[in-house]
Amino acid sequence: MPSKKPRVVVYLDPEMNDFLRQWAEDERRTLNNLITILLEKAVEEKKDKKLP
């Protein structure tokens, strides 16, 4: 069953792509999963900073 989550296209510099792919491989994750985790953390940090 296809995911109902929205999709986003991201264009990466080759160096960034290589770095993220290696990072994902080191953690036995897919590149998509790693990027999702990084984005979730960034959003949480941003939300925490906006609260009084």
Beta strands, then each sheet from edge to edge (+ up, - down):
end
